[in-house]
């Protein structure tokens, strides 16, 4: 009984990181979570792209290309904003026990979630602009995008709290949610 109360108390603290000593998840865990998120997004993009083709009667991917890109930007954004404002976690974030919270530790308001989503595109946009400007092709393009993502990932190393630059700019933070095993160890200590 006492152990269950301690676990509930620690879980309550975990939902409000200002009142606890929760830290940012390790960089490796966040990057692995991003890979898992990309696999999940494949399904969302596939279904929403199919819906776009059915609605617009598109027979070729390059037809209405910019409208399709804008549609996918909105659909992916709706997925992230919905998840972040509802529980602070996407499915991949739940799996890797990562949560996005406001600076005060609360749930994200819709506006902050939208700002975070738009700023998160900085993982790709600077390198993509460079690829376009220099007309890079094939492996050079992939290398430029990968280098841009690596540089963005390293912004977490520069922050004293271990947060990515887009989280600092959006005034949000990623926190590690302890597992039940970790909570039991904490409650016994």
C-alpha positions as CSV (number, residue, x, y, z in Angstrom):
1,X,0.0,0.0,0.0
2,X,2.7,2.4,1.0
3,X,4.7,1.5,-2.2
4,X,1.7,2.2,-4.4
5,X,1.2,5.6,-2.8
6,X,4.8,6.4,-3.4
7,X,4.5,5.4,-7.0
8,X,1.5,7.5,-7.5
9,X,3.2,10.5,-5.8
10,X,6.3,10.1,-8.1
11,X,4.1,9.7,-11.2
12,X,2.3,13.0,-10.2
13,X,5.7,14.6,-9.9
14,X,6.7,13.2,-13.3
15,X,3.7,15.0,-14.9
16,X,4.9,18.3,-13.4
17,X,8.7,18.4,-14.0
18,X,9.1,21.8,-12.3
19,X,8.4,20.1,-9.0
20,X,10.8,17.2,-9.7
21,X,14.3,16.7,-10.9
22,X,13.3,15.2,-14.3
23,X,16.0,15.9,-16.9
24,X,16.1,15.8,-20.6
25,X,16.3,12.4,-22.1
26,X,19.7,11.4,-23.5
27,X,20.4,12.5,-27.0
28,X,20.7,9.0,-28.2
29,X,17.2,8.1,-26.9
30,X,15.7,11.2,-28.6
31,X,17.4,10.4,-31.9
32,X,16.2,6.8,-31.8
33,X,12.7,8.1,-31.0
34,X,12.9,10.3,-34.1
35,X,13.7,7.2,-36.3
36,X,10.7,5.4,-34.8
37,X,8.6,8.5,-35.4
38,X,9.7,8.6,-39.0
39,X,8.5,5.0,-39.5
40,X,5.1,5.8,-38.0
41,X,4.9,8.9,-40.1
42,X,5.3,6.8,-43.2
43,X,1.9,5.3,-42.6
44,X,0.3,8.7,-41.9
45,X,1.8,10.2,-45.1
46,X,0.8,7.2,-47.2
47,X,-2.8,7.3,-46.1
48,X,-3.1,11.1,-46.4
49,X,-1.3,11.2,-49.7
50,X,-3.8,8.5,-51.0
51,X,-6.7,10.7,-49.7
52,X,-5.2,13.7,-51.6
53,X,-5.0,11.7,-54.8
54,X,-8.6,10.5,-54.5
55,X,-9.9,13.9,-53.7
56,X,-8.0,15.7,-56.5
57,X,-8.2,12.8,-59.0
58,X,-4.4,13.1,-59.3
59,X,-2.8,10.4,-61.5
60,X,0.8,11.5,-61.2
61,X,2.8,12.5,-58.1
62,X,4.1,15.7,-59.8
63,X,0.6,16.9,-60.6
64,X,-0.3,19.5,-57.9
65,X,3.1,19.0,-56.3
66,X,3.1,22.1,-54.2
67,X,-0.5,21.6,-53.1
68,X,0.4,18.0,-52.1
69,X,3.5,19.2,-50.1
70,X,1.3,21.8,-48.3
71,X,-1.3,19.1,-47.6
72,X,1.3,16.8,-46.1
73,X,2.8,19.6,-44.1
74,X,-0.7,20.3,-42.6
75,X,-1.5,16.6,-41.9
76,X,1.9,15.9,-40.2
77,X,1.5,19.2,-38.3
78,X,-2.0,18.2,-37.2
79,X,-0.7,14.8,-36.0
80,X,2.1,16.4,-33.9
81,X,0.0,19.3,-32.5
82,X,-2.8,16.9,-31.5
83,X,-0.5,14.5,-29.7
84,X,1.5,17.2,-28.0
85,X,-1.5,19.2,-26.8
86,X,-3.4,16.1,-25.7
87,X,-0.9,14.1,-23.7
88,X,2.5,15.7,-24.6
89,X,3.6,12.5,-26.3
90,X,3.3,10.9,-29.7
91,X,3.2,7.1,-30.0
92,X,7.0,7.0,-30.5
93,X,7.5,9.3,-27.5
94,X,5.4,7.1,-25.3
95,X,7.5,4.1,-26.3
96,X,10.7,5.9,-25.5
97,X,9.3,7.6,-22.4
98,X,9.8,11.1,-23.6
99,X,7.3,13.9,-23.0
100,X,7.2,17.5,-24.3
101,X,6.0,20.0,-21.7
102,X,5.8,23.7,-21.3
103,X,8.5,25.5,-19.4
104,X,6.4,25.4,-16.3
105,X,5.9,21.7,-16.7
106,X,2.3,21.8,-17.9
107,X,0.6,20.7,-21.1
108,X,1.5,22.6,-24.3
109,X,-1.1,25.1,-25.5
110,X,-2.0,24.8,-29.1
111,X,0.0,27.9,-30.1
112,X,3.2,26.6,-28.5
113,X,2.7,23.2,-30.2
114,X,2.3,24.9,-33.6
115,X,5.4,27.0,-33.0
116,X,7.4,24.0,-31.9
117,X,6.2,22.1,-35.0
118,X,7.3,24.9,-37.4
119,X,10.6,25.4,-35.6
120,X,11.3,21.6,-35.7
121,X,11.5,21.9,-39.5
122,X,14.9,23.6,-38.9
123,X,16.3,20.1,-38.6
124,X,16.0,20.0,-42.4
125,X,15.3,23.4,-44.0
126,X,18.8,25.0,-43.7
127,X,20.4,22.0,-45.4
128,X,17.6,21.7,-47.9
129,X,18.1,25.4,-48.9
130,X,21.8,24.7,-49.3
131,X,21.1,21.6,-51.4
132,X,18.8,23.7,-53.6
133,X,21.2,26.6,-53.9
134,X,24.2,24.5,-54.7
135,X,22.2,22.1,-56.9
136,X,23.5,19.1,-55.1
137,X,22.4,15.7,-56.3
138,X,22.4,12.1,-55.1
139,X,24.9,11.3,-52.3
140,X,26.0,14.9,-51.9
141,X,22.4,15.9,-51.2
142,X,22.0,13.1,-48.7
143,X,25.3,14.1,-47.0
144,X,24.3,17.7,-46.8
145,X,21.0,16.9,-45.2
146,X,22.6,14.4,-42.8
147,X,25.3,17.0,-41.8
148,X,22.6,19.6,-41.3
149,X,20.7,17.3,-39.0
150,X,23.9,16.4,-37.1
151,X,24.6,20.1,-36.5
152,X,21.0,20.7,-35.3
153,X,21.3,17.6,-33.0
154,X,24.5,19.1,-31.5
155,X,22.5,22.2,-30.4
156,X,21.4,20.0,-27.5
157,X,25.0,19.7,-26.4
158,X,25.3,23.5,-26.2
159,X,22.3,23.9,-24.0
160,X,22.9,23.6,-20.3
161,X,19.6,21.7,-19.9
162,X,20.2,19.5,-22.9
163,X,17.3,20.9,-25.0
164,X,17.3,21.3,-28.7
165,X,17.4,24.8,-30.1
166,X,13.8,24.6,-31.4
167,X,12.6,23.7,-27.9
168,X,14.5,26.6,-26.4
169,X,13.0,29.0,-29.1
170,X,9.5,27.5,-28.6
171,X,9.8,27.7,-24.8
172,X,9.2,24.0,-24.5
173,X,11.3,21.1,-23.1
174,X,11.6,17.4,-23.5
175,X,11.6,15.4,-20.3
176,X,12.4,11.8,-19.5
177,X,9.4,9.9,-18.0
178,X,10.7,7.3,-15.5
179,X,9.6,3.7,-16.0
180,X,7.7,1.9,-13.2
181,X,11.0,0.1,-12.3
182,X,12.8,3.5,-11.9
183,X,9.9,4.8,-9.8
184,X,10.0,1.8,-7.5
185,X,13.7,2.3,-7.0
186,X,13.1,6.0,-6.2
187,X,10.3,5.2,-3.8
188,X,12.4,2.7,-1.9
189,X,15.4,5.0,-1.6
